[in-house]
């Protein structure tokens, strides 16, 4: 500012320009004059239940927790089955004996059964979680698929 335009405390220099028109762009204010009424603190609304989340966020949390349980179950089934199969391969290195042959056979059948049962257990868990969330149509579909699988396995044992 020059001597012809005195500097006023608390007033931005762009406000002192006498020319009319829109303010200049990309000008950052260094100070702003505030009225005394803005210094008072605004009344705050009381928080009644801060731990209560909106329904959508609670549902998202439950959904994420359910997906973690399903993923954990699938991972556990696959790792257990793989370990059983690798153990049966390691037993192949031992000298052939009746007990070793039985152990190898049991481990391989157990690994194959675990691979088959894991997706069915995932379907049962997903159906249960869907029922808990109130999605009855999808829970009923999951229950129907499990029923059909049980019927097919039962018919297979009869044949």
Buried (B, 14 or more C-beta within 10 A) or exposed (E): EEEEEEEEEEEBBEEEEEEEEEEEEEEEEEEEEEEEEEEEEEEEEEEEEEEEEEEEEEEEEEEEEBEEBBEEBBEEBEEBBEEBBEBBEEBEEEEEEEEBEEBBEEBBEBBEEBBEEBEBBBBBBBBBBBBEBEBEEBBEBBBEBBEEBEEEEEEEEEE
